[in-house]
Amino acid sequence: MSAIAVAHPQISCIASLLWRSLVTLDPLLLFVAVPANIFCRCFFVVRFQFHLLIHAVLISAGA
């Protein structure tokens, strides 16, 4: 995700606004799918890892 955020700061900005809701992240991840492929990462792997990251953030925040 950090590579995508560096390459696409607007995605990082949008993600920072939507990170609290996994439901709203799904459409965002579809938008990220094409740029993610630039980094030779399978979309589903990127999506799965991003969901794991969000869960870890929510758990550490006590949500």
Buried (B, 14 or more C-beta within 10 A) or exposed (E): BEEBBEEBEEBBEBBEEBBEEBEEBEEBBEEBBEBBEEEEBEBEEBBEEBBEEBEEEBEEEEE
